[in-house]
Amino acid sequence: MVKPVDAGPLLTRLLLPRGAALRFYLLALFEAQCRLAVGGRWENLLPLSGPGSWSDLIASDGAYDAKSGMYMRSTRGGRAAEDLRLRQVQGALRTLE
């Protein structure tokens, strides 16, 4: 019997092999540590997408075309790498929520 993803301790959801939640959490901690003084209050100053955003901090695997042996700039559904990174950030935020 396959165990559902939602079963088990909540912390294990951060460790999903294809998820970005743990990576995103660690990036957010690093960003706060670099920017804030000791005891400073954290405020989100970065947008989710666009230049200089949280999406810029997430690495995304590109779609690979085996026939040409090259990475594609967009997927079959027309999603670009920027869209895929934004979806990973949004998914990570949902998991962390």
CNS distance restraints for C-alpha pairs under 8 A (distance, minus, plus):
assign (resid   3 and name CA) (resid   7 and name CA) 6.78 0.50 0.50
assign (resid   5 and name CA) (resid  13 and name CA) 7.59 0.50 0.50
assign (resid   6 and name CA) (resid  10 and name CA) 7.89 0.50 0.50
assign (resid   6 and name CA) (resid  13 and name CA) 7.54 0.50 0.50
assign (resid   8 and name CA) (resid  12 and name CA) 7.13 0.50 0.50
assign (resid   9 and name CA) (resid  13 and name CA) 7.71 0.50 0.50
assign (resid  10 and name CA) (resid  14 and name CA) 7.85 0.50 0.50
assign (resid  11 and name CA) (resid  15 and name CA) 7.61 0.50 0.50
assign (resid  12 and name CA) (resid  16 and name CA) 7.34 0.50 0.50
assign (resid  13 and name CA) (resid  95 and name CA) 7.20 0.50 0.50
assign (resid  14 and name CA) (resid  19 and name CA) 7.44 0.50 0.50
assign (resid  14 and name CA) (resid  20 and name CA) 7.87 0.50 0.50
assign (resid  14 and name CA) (resid  21 and name CA) 5.38 0.50 0.50
assign (resid  14 and name CA) (resid  22 and name CA) 5.04 0.50 0.50
assign (resid  14 and name CA) (resid  95 and name CA) 7.23 0.50 0.50
assign (resid  14 and name CA) (resid  96 and name CA) 7.68 0.50 0.50
assign (resid  15 and name CA) (resid  19 and name CA) 7.27 0.50 0.50
assign (resid  15 and name CA) (resid  21 and name CA) 7.62 0.50 0.50
assign (resid  15 and name CA) (resid  22 and name CA) 6.40 0.50 0.50
assign (resid  16 and name CA) (resid  20 and name CA) 7.95 0.50 0.50
assign (resid  19 and name CA) (resid  88 and name CA) 7.42 0.50 0.50
assign (resid  19 and name CA) (resid  91 and name CA) 7.81 0.50 0.50
assign (resid  19 and name CA) (resid  92 and name CA) 7.06 0.50 0.50
assign (resid  20 and name CA) (resid  24 and name CA) 5.84 0.50 0.50
assign (resid  20 and name CA) (resid  88 and name CA) 6.15 0.50 0.50
assign (resid  20 and name CA) (resid  89 and name CA) 7.14 0.50 0.50
assign (resid  20 and name CA) (resid  91 and name CA) 7.56 0.50 0.50
assign (resid  20 and name CA) (resid  92 and name CA) 5.52 0.50 0.50
assign (resid  21 and name CA) (resid  25 and name CA) 5.99 0.50 0.50
assign (resid  21 and name CA) (resid  89 and name CA) 7.80 0.50 0.50
assign (resid  21 and name CA) (resid  91 and name CA) 7.36 0.50 0.50
assign (resid  21 and name CA) (resid  92 and name CA) 4.03 0.50 0.50
assign (resid  21 and name CA) (resid  93 and name CA) 6.97 0.50 0.50
assign (resid  21 and name CA) (resid  95 and name CA) 6.36 0.50 0.50
assign (resid  21 and name CA) (resid  96 and name CA) 6.61 0.50 0.50
assign (resid  22 and name CA) (resid  26 and name CA) 6.20 0.50 0.50
assign (resid  22 and name CA) (resid  92 and name CA) 7.73 0.50 0.50
assign (resid  23 and name CA) (resid  27 and name CA) 6.15 0.50 0.50
assign (resid  24 and name CA) (resid  28 and name CA) 6.11 0.50 0.50
assign (resid  24 and name CA) (resid  58 and name CA) 7.32 0.50 0.50
assign (resid  24 and name CA) (resid  89 and name CA) 7.15 0.50 0.50
assign (resid  24 and name CA) (resid  92 and name CA) 6.56 0.50 0.50
assign (resid  25 and name CA) (resid  29 and name CA) 6.27 0.50 0.50
assign (resid  25 and name CA) (resid  96 and name CA) 7.79 0.50 0.50
assign (resid  26 and name CA) (resid  30 and name CA) 6.15 0.50 0.50
assign (resid  27 and name CA) (resid  31 and name CA) 6.03 0.50 0.50
assign (resid  27 and name CA) (resid  57 and name CA) 7.63 0.50 0.50
assign (resid  28 and name CA) (resid  32 and name CA) 6.14 0.50 0.50
assign (resid  29 and name CA) (resid  33 and name CA) 6.09 0.50 0.50
assign (resid  30 and name CA) (resid  34 and name CA) 6.15 0.50 0.50
assign (resid  31 and name CA) (resid  35 and name CA) 6.17 0.50 0.50
assign (resid  32 and name CA) (resid  36 and name CA) 5.71 0.50 0.50
assign (resid  32 and name CA) (resid  42 and name CA) 6.77 0.50 0.50
assign (resid  33 and name CA) (resid  37 and name CA) 7.81 0.50 0.50
assign (resid  36 and name CA) (resid  40 and name CA) 5.62 0.50 0.50
assign (resid  36 and name CA) (resid  41 and name CA) 7.57 0.50 0.50
assign (resid  36 and name CA) (resid  42 and name CA) 7.23 0.50 0.50
assign (resid  46 and name CA) (resid  52 and name CA) 7.07 0.50 0.50
assign (resid  46 and name CA) (resid  53 and name CA) 5.25 0.50 0.50
assign (resid  46 and name CA) (resid  54 and name CA) 6.24 0.50 0.50
assign (resid  47 and name CA) (resid  52 and name CA) 7.67 0.50 0.50
assign (resid  47 and name CA) (resid  53 and name CA) 4.97 0.50 0.50
assign (resid  47 and name CA) (resid  54 and name CA) 6.41 0.50 0.50
assign (resid  48 and name CA) (resid  53 and name CA) 5.43 0.50 0.50
assign (resid  48 and name CA) (resid  54 and name CA) 5.16 0.50 0.50
assign (resid  48 and name CA) (resid  55 and name CA) 5.95 0.50 0.50
assign (resid  48 and name CA) (resid  86 and name CA) 6.86 0.50 0.50
assign (resid  48 and name CA) (resid  89 and name CA) 7.50 0.50 0.50
assign (resid  49 and name CA) (resid  53 and name CA) 5.14 0.50 0.50
assign (resid  49 and name CA) (resid  54 and name CA) 6.47 0.50 0.50
assign (resid  49 and name CA) (resid  55 and name CA) 5.37 0.50 0.50
assign (resid  49 and name CA) (resid  56 and name CA) 7.47 0.50 0.50
assign (resid  49 and name CA) (resid  82 and name CA) 7.85 0.50 0.50
assign (resid  49 and name CA) (resid  86 and name CA) 6.23 0.50 0.50
assign (resid  50 and name CA) (resid  55 and name CA) 7.37 0.50 0.50
assign (resid  50 and name CA) (resid  56 and name CA) 7.61 0.50 0.50
assign (resid  51 and name CA) (resid  56 and name CA) 6.99 0.50 0.50
assign (resid  52 and name CA) (resid  56 and name CA) 6.26 0.50 0.50
assign (resid  53 and name CA) (resid  57 and name CA) 7.17 0.50 0.50
assign (resid  54 and name CA) (resid  58 and name CA) 7.06 0.50 0.50
assign (resid  54 and name CA) (resid  89 and name CA) 7.17 0.50 0.50
assign (resid  55 and name CA) (resid  82 and name CA) 7.28 0.50 0.50
assign (resid  55 and name CA) (resid  85 and name CA) 5.42 0.50 0.50
assign (resid  55 and name CA) (resid  86 and name CA) 5.28 0.50 0.50
assign (resid  55 and name CA) (resid  89 and name CA) 6.28 0.50 0.50
assign (resid  56 and name CA) (resid  85 and name CA) 7.64 0.50 0.50
assign (resid  58 and name CA) (resid  85 and name CA) 6.19 0.50 0.50
assign (resid  58 and name CA) (resid  88 and name CA) 7.78 0.50 0.50
assign (resid  58 and name CA) (resid  89 and name CA) 7.39 0.50 0.50
assign (resid  59 and name CA) (resid  85 and name CA) 7.05 0.50 0.50
assign (resid  60 and name CA) (resid  81 and name CA) 7.08 0.50 0.50
assign (resid  60 and name CA) (resid  84 and name CA) 6.96 0.50 0.50
assign (resid  60 and name CA) (resid  85 and name CA) 5.82 0.50 0.50
assign (resid  62 and name CA) (resid  71 and name CA) 5.98 0.50 0.50
assign (resid  62 and name CA) (resid  72 and name CA) 6.63 0.50 0.50
assign (resid  62 and name CA) (resid  73 and name CA) 7.40 0.50 0.50
assign (resid  62 and name CA) (resid  81 and name CA) 6.75 0.50 0.50
assign (resid  63 and name CA) (resid  71 and name CA) 5.67 0.50 0.50
assign (resid  63 and name CA) (resid  72 and name CA) 5.49 0.50 0.50
assign (resid  63 and name CA) (resid  73 and name CA) 7.58 0.50 0.50
assign (resid  63 and name CA) (resid  74 and name CA) 7.16 0.50 0.50
assign (resid  63 and name CA) (resid  75 and name CA) 6.21 0.50 0.50
assign (resid  64 and name CA) (resid  69 and name CA) 7.23 0.50 0.50
assign (resid  64 and name CA) (resid  70 and name CA) 5.99 0.50 0.50
assign (resid  64 and name CA) (resid  71 and name CA) 4.36 0.50 0.50
assign (resid  64 and name CA) (resid  72 and name CA) 5.95 0.50 0.50
assign (resid  65 and name CA) (resid  69 and name CA) 5.68 0.50 0.50
assign (resid  65 and name CA) (resid  70 and name CA) 5.61 0.50 0.50
assign (resid  65 and name CA) (resid  71 and name CA) 5.97 0.50 0.50
assign (resid  65 and name CA) (resid  72 and name CA) 6.56 0.50 0.50
assign (resid  66 and name CA) (resid  70 and name CA) 7.12 0.50 0.50
assign (resid  73 and name CA) (resid  80 and name CA) 6.26 0.50 0.50
assign (resid  73 and name CA) (resid  81 and name CA) 6.80 0.50 0.50
assign (resid  74 and name CA) (resid  78 and name CA) 5.60 0.50 0.50
assign (resid  74 and name CA) (resid  79 and name CA) 5.30 0.50 0.50
assign (resid  74 and name CA) (resid  80 and name CA) 4.37 0.50 0.50
assign (resid  74 and name CA) (resid  81 and name CA) 6.44 0.50 0.50
assign (resid  75 and name CA) (resid  79 and name CA) 5.31 0.50 0.50
assign (resid  75 and name CA) (resid  80 and name CA) 6.64 0.50 0.50
assign (resid  79 and name CA) (resid  83 and name CA) 5.88 0.50 0.50
assign (resid  79 and name CA) (resid  84 and name CA) 6.79 0.50 0.50
assign (resid  80 and name CA) (resid  84 and name CA) 6.48 0.50 0.50
assign (resid  81 and name CA) (resid  85 and name CA) 6.21 0.50 0.50
assign (resid  82 and name CA) (resid  86 and name CA) 6.22 0.50 0.50
assign (resid  83 and name CA) (resid  87 and name CA) 6.23 0.50 0.50
assign (resid  84 and name CA) (resid  88 and name CA) 6.32 0.50 0.50
assign (resid  85 and name CA) (resid  89 and name CA) 6.31 0.50 0.50
assign (resid  86 and name CA) (resid  90 and name CA) 6.16 0.50 0.50
assign (resid  87 and name CA) (resid  91 and name CA) 6.02 0.50 0.50
assign (resid  88 and name CA) (resid  92 and name CA) 6.05 0.50 0.50
assign (resid  89 and name CA) (resid  93 and name CA) 6.18 0.50 0.50
assign (resid  90 and name CA) (resid  94 and name CA) 6.27 0.50 0.50
assign (resid  91 and name CA) (resid  95 and name CA) 6.25 0.50 0.50
assign (resid  92 and name CA) (resid  96 and name CA) 6.13 0.50 0.50
assign (resid  93 and name CA) (resid  97 and name CA) 5.94 0.50 0.50
